[in-house]
Each structure stands twice: as structure tokens, then as C-alpha cells.
Amino acid sequence: ANGANEIVAKERRTFDSHREYIEELEARLEEAERLRDDDLMEDIRRKLGGARQVAFEEMSLLRHEVGLAKVPAVCEHLETALEGGSVILFAWHRDVVDAICVHFGDRAVRLTGDTPMDERQKAVDRFQAGEVDLFVGNIKAAGVGITLTASSHVVFAELDWVPGNLTQAEDRPHRIGQKESVLVQHLVFEDSVDAYMVQKLIAKQAVIHEAMDEKPVEPEAPADCKAEIPVKEDVEQTTIKVKVVEPLPKEQAEAIHKCLQRLAGTCDGAFALDNRG
């Protein structure tokens, strides 16, 4: 636990330092634009681009460390969750997926970008048939094109800046044949960049829901889901999508929804950290 705390503290210090410097450069750029000083604007933009790149590279390494540091607590949380039925677990880094799969052994199947195509459907079929009770996948590789209705419980060990990628992953159990509401949990270390990301993602998703006139239901979080990782109650939610009747055809509305998700993933303050949005 102490090791994880040290990593999170280091991550937070690094994040705050980069953010302060980037915000300072942005303020200087605004002043240069006000003065219409082209040479100064060009110089500051160059520094700003370099600062963002350095921040992205350093934070990527630290987020990886935090992801690995989470594994013991994530596994402990999953052990408890599995007592209530099968679970779908998503992570970003391959070695985080691997470490969780090693812990659960024959109880789990995995699907990442390096999983051969013929093995991917086998993993899905085994989970759907109840041969295993834990599906562990990469957010991008396992977040689209598959059906995982054997479970109504989704856990994210790591996150992605783009809300559309998380929504796609959340929707794997939201397919024809799902009879239960789906519980989605994001596990974050308190005061970590993951916790900051969750708040940004919630804000992004709120904009998307407002644009689509959707009203997601947000029931109270269960009291027993904090485990070793403090899980903020305003993050954990049961995802029950209640759509207001829309004047657009379903296909067109869904297309607009996806475009808004992608747009939200590239157009706010997250860009200042990792140059991706």
C-alpha cells in the first residue's frame, strides 16, 4: 500500500507541475495575442507544444506505474464482486491485463490487441457459455464488436481520455439478451490522475447526454464497493439509458451520438495534458 501511495503522490506532483507550467504558457500566449506580437506568439506556441509533449510522455509512464500498482487491490475487489456473479474487467495496459489474468488463472479469459483473431471469439464464447466467470479485456481491442451479455457487472481498472471508448466498452453487456441493468464501476486511487480523468469524463459525457437529450439514471452507489481503492460514489453508477423520443431516425441519432463522443474526446482541457483530448 505504501508503494502505491508513493507512486500516486509522485504522479500527482508531476501532473500538477506540468499543468501549472502549461497554464502559465497559455496565459502568456493570451497576452501575446492581445498585444498582437507575432514573434512572441510563435515562440510561446513552440514552447507550449514541447511542454505538452513532455507532459504526455511523462504522464503516460506514470499512469502505467499506477495501473500496475492497482493490480492487487483490483484483484481483491474482483474476488468480492465475483461472489455475486460473472464480471467484465477492462484495462488499458497489456501487462495490467496479464497480471489480473495470472491471478485468476483458469477462471478468466483475456482479449487484447495481440490476441489472435480465431482466439478472440473463443474467449467470448467461453465467457458467454459460463465456462469462466471473468472476462478481462483491453478497452480498445475488447471494447467493440463483441457481445458479453453473460454479465451485468463492468469494472474499469484503468481509463481512457475519450468517453466514446469507455461507452463502447460499457455497452458490451448492453446487447440483445441482457435482462438486467448494468452496474459500471471505475476503480481509482484517491487523488490520482485517474480520479481527475473520471471527473473530466463525467463532464464530457454530461455534455453528450445534454446534446442528445438523454437522461441517464444515477442511483446511489452500493456501500460495499470501496475495497482498497477509494471509489468515489459519484463515479460508480448503474448504467440504465433512458432515451427521450427523438425526431431523428435511430441510425442517424446514433451516428450523431458517436460523432459527439469523438468530438468531446478532443476538445477540452484534457488536450493540455496529453495532446489527445
N, C-alpha and C positions, 0 to 999 in steps of 0.2 A: 504493500500500500504506500509506504514511504517513497519507493522508487517512482511509482505512478504520480504521486503528488509533486515530486521534484520535476518530472517531465512536464506536467501540466503547468507548473509555475514558470519553467523555462519557456514553454510555448507562449504563455500569456505575456511574459516580459518582451519576448521577441516581437509578438504581434503588436503590442502597444507601441513599441519603439518604432516599428515600420509605419504604423498608422499615423503616429504623431508627425513623423518626417514627411510622409506623403501629404497630410493635411496642411503642413506648413508650406510645402511647394505649391499646392493648389491655391492657397491664399495669396502667395507671391505671384502666381500666374494670373489670378483675377486682377491684382493690382497692375500688373504689366499690361493686361488687356485694357484696363481703364485708361492707362497712360498712352496706349497705342504704341508701345515700344516693341517693334517687331524683333529686333535683335535679342532683347531680354526675353520675350515670349518664346523664341526658338530655343534659347539656352535653357530656360526652365522646363519646357516640354521635353527636351532631351534628358534632363536630369530626372524628370518625373517618370519617363518611360523606363529608365535604368533602375530607379528605385522600385517601381512596381515589379520588374522582372526579378530583382534580387529578393524582394519580399515573397514573391510566388515560389521561388526555388527553396528558400529557407523554410517557409511555412509548410511546403509540401513534405520536406524531410521530417519536420517536427510532427505534423499530423500523422505521418506514418508511424513514428515512435509512439505517439499517443494511442493509435489504433492497436498496436501490438501490446501496449501496457494494459489496455482494456480487456484483453482476452480472458484472463482468469475470472474477472467479475462478470463478463458477458456469459461465460460458460456456467457460472453459478446461477445467474439469472435464468438461463435456459433450462437448467436442471429443474428449477422450480416450475417454470412455465410448462415444461413437458409433462408434468404430473397431470395437467388439465387437458392434454391432447397434443396433437402434432403442431409444429411451429415452422414458419418460414423465416429464415435469417438472411439478411442482406448485409454485405460489407463491400468496401471499395478495394482494399489491397489484397492481392492474391495470397500473401503469406498469412494474413489475418484469417482468411477463409480456410487455409490449410491447417492452421493451428486449432481452429474450432473443430474441424473435421477429425483431426487426430484425437482430440479429447473425447469425442463421442463415438469414434470408431464405426462399427457396423450399424449404429443407429442412424447414421447420416448419409446423405448423398450430396455431391457438390457439383456446381456448374459455374465455370469461369470461362474466360476467353480462350484458354488453352485446352478446354475440354473438346475432344473430337466430336464432330457432328453426329456420328452414329451413337455416341455415348450420351449425348445430351437428352435425347428422347427417352433413353433407358432410365436415366436418373429421374426424369419427370414421371415416367410410368411407375417406377418402384415407389415413389412417394405417393402418387395418386392411388396406388393399389394397397397402401397401408403396410408395405414391407419394411419401411423405415418411418420414423416419426419426426425427422428433422431434415429440412431442405436448406442447404447453405449455398448461396449464390452471390456472384458479383453483381453489383447494382446495374451495370450496363449490359453485361452478357446475359444475365438471367432475368432482367427486368422487362423484357419484351418478348412477345411471340409464343409464350407458353401459358398453360393453364394449371393452376395449383389450388383447385377448389377442395382438396382433401383437408386443408387447414383454414381456419378463420382468424389466425393469430400471426401477425407480421412483426418482426423485430429488426430494427436497423442498428447494427453495431457501429457503422460509420455512415457518413452523409455525402451528398453531392451538392454543389452550389446551385445546380439547375433544378428547380422544383418539378419540371416536367419529367426528369429522370426518376425522381422519387415517386411521383404519382404513377408513372408507368409500372414501377416495381410494386407499389401498393395494390395496383389493380390486378396482379396475377391471381389472387383468390376471388376477385370481383368478376367472376365469369359465370356463364350459364351453368347451373348445377349447384351454385353456392346458396345454402339455405340459411346461413347465419349472418349477422352483422360482423364486420371485420374489425378486430382490435389492432391498431397500429401503434407500436412503441418505438421511440427514438432514445437510445441509451447514450447519455453524455456525461462526461466528467464535469462536475460543477466548476465554473469559472474557466472552462477550456474554450478554445476557438470553436469546437463543435457546438457548445452551448450558444455562442454568438451566432453561428451559422443557422441554428434552428430558429432563432428569433427572426433572422433575415428571411428564411424560407417561409415562415408563417406569414410574414408581412407580404412577401411576393404572392403567396397563394391567396391571401385575402384580396389582393388586387385582382387576381384572376377570377375568383368567385364573384366579386362585385361586377366585373366586366361581363361575366356570363349570367348574372342574375341568379347565381346559385346560393343555396343556404345550407352549408354543411352543419350537421348536428354535432355538438360538442358536449357529451355527457361528462360527469365527474370521473376523474381517474381513480382506479382502484387503489386502496391504501397500501397494498402489499407489493407494489411493483418498484420499490426504490432500490432494493438489493444493496450491493456495494457501490453502485454507481448512482449518485443522486439523480433521479429522473424528474425533471420539472413537471409539475402536474398540468401546466398549461401547454405542454408539448405532447403528452400522451393523450390519445383520443381514439374513440371508436369511430371509424370512418363509415358513415351512412350518408350517401349522396342523395339529397332530396332536390330534384330539379323542378323549377317552376316551368310551366308550359311555355315553350318558346315559339315565336313566329317562324323561325328558320327551320328548314328540314334538318333531321338529325345528323346526316352526313356533313352538311355544311357547318352546323354548330360545332361538331366535334373537330372539324378541320380548323375552325377559328380558335377553339379552345387550345389545340396543340400549338398553334402559332403564338398565342398569347403566353403559353408556358415557356416557349423558347425565348420570346422577347423579354419576358421577366427575368430570365436567367442571364441576360447580358446587359441589362440597362440600369443597374443601381450601384450602391456603394460597394458591393462585393467586387466590382471591377477594379476598384482602387487597391484591393489586396492582391488578387491573383491574376488580373488581366483577362479573366474569363467571364466574370459575371456570376 
